[in-house]
């Protein structure tokens, strides 16, 4: 559960960062989230945060008029699979 909370927080922060920095590229947004995730001790949570933000940025790129709520919902629908994949590789 803690990992999912971190993932939601990362997506929210990615959305906020994009809104405050409209000229920021996807790489810059992900780097921002990566820097924030370094504060976490749990490796699954760190990777989950970056993966969630990456999925969010990708989803926005493919659906430019999507709402923030829809982005969060989309990423959270995929969060279980992302966490399983992270756990398998850890």
C-alpha positions as CSV (number, residue, x, y, z in Angstrom):
1,X,0.0,0.0,0.0
2,X,2.8,2.4,0.8
3,X,4.3,1.9,-2.7
4,X,0.9,2.8,-4.2
5,X,0.7,5.9,-2.1
6,X,4.2,6.9,-3.3
7,X,3.1,6.3,-6.9
8,X,0.0,8.5,-6.6
9,X,2.2,11.2,-5.0
10,X,4.7,10.9,-7.9
11,X,2.0,11.2,-10.5
12,X,0.5,14.2,-8.7
13,X,3.9,15.8,-8.5
14,X,4.7,15.1,-12.2
15,X,1.4,16.8,-13.1
16,X,2.1,19.8,-10.9
17,X,5.6,20.1,-12.3
18,X,4.4,20.0,-15.9
19,X,1.7,22.7,-15.0
20,X,4.3,25.0,-13.4
21,X,6.9,24.3,-16.1
22,X,5.0,24.0,-19.4
23,X,8.2,24.0,-21.5
24,X,9.7,21.1,-19.5
25,X,10.3,18.0,-21.6
26,X,9.3,14.5,-20.4
27,X,12.9,13.8,-19.4
28,X,13.0,16.8,-17.2
29,X,9.7,15.8,-15.5
30,X,11.0,12.2,-14.9
31,X,14.3,13.6,-13.6
32,X,12.5,15.8,-11.1
33,X,10.5,12.7,-9.9
34,X,13.7,10.7,-9.8
35,X,15.4,13.3,-7.6
36,X,12.4,13.2,-5.2
37,X,12.3,9.4,-5.1
38,X,15.9,9.3,-3.9
39,X,14.6,10.3,-0.4
40,X,12.9,7.0,-0.1
41,X,14.7,4.0,1.4
42,X,12.4,1.3,-0.1
43,X,13.7,0.4,-3.5
44,X,10.3,-0.9,-4.7
45,X,8.8,2.4,-3.8
46,X,11.5,4.4,-5.5
47,X,11.2,2.5,-8.7
48,X,7.4,2.5,-8.5
49,X,7.4,6.3,-8.2
50,X,9.5,6.7,-11.3
51,X,7.6,4.1,-13.2
52,X,4.2,5.7,-12.3
53,X,5.4,9.2,-13.3
54,X,6.8,7.8,-16.6
55,X,3.5,6.1,-17.3
56,X,1.7,9.4,-16.6
57,X,3.9,11.4,-18.9
58,X,3.5,8.8,-21.6
59,X,-0.3,8.7,-21.2
60,X,-0.5,12.5,-21.4
61,X,1.6,12.6,-24.5
62,X,-0.7,10.1,-26.2
63,X,-3.9,11.9,-24.8
64,X,-3.1,15.6,-24.7
65,X,-6.6,16.7,-23.5
66,X,-6.8,14.1,-20.7
67,X,-7.8,15.4,-17.2
68,X,-5.5,15.0,-14.2
69,X,-8.0,12.7,-12.6
70,X,-8.0,10.5,-15.6
71,X,-4.2,10.3,-15.6
72,X,-4.1,9.3,-12.0
73,X,-6.9,6.7,-12.5
74,X,-5.1,5.3,-15.6
75,X,-1.8,4.9,-13.7
76,X,-3.4,3.4,-10.6
77,X,-5.2,0.9,-12.8
78,X,-1.8,-0.3,-13.9
79,X,-0.1,0.0,-10.5
80,X,-0.5,-3.6,-9.5
81,X,1.2,-4.8,-12.6
82,X,4.0,-2.3,-12.2
83,X,4.6,-3.4,-8.6
84,X,4.6,-7.1,-9.6
85,X,7.1,-6.4,-12.3
86,X,9.3,-4.4,-10.0
87,X,9.2,-7.2,-7.4
88,X,10.1,-9.8,-9.9
89,X,13.2,-7.9,-11.0
90,X,14.3,-7.0,-7.4
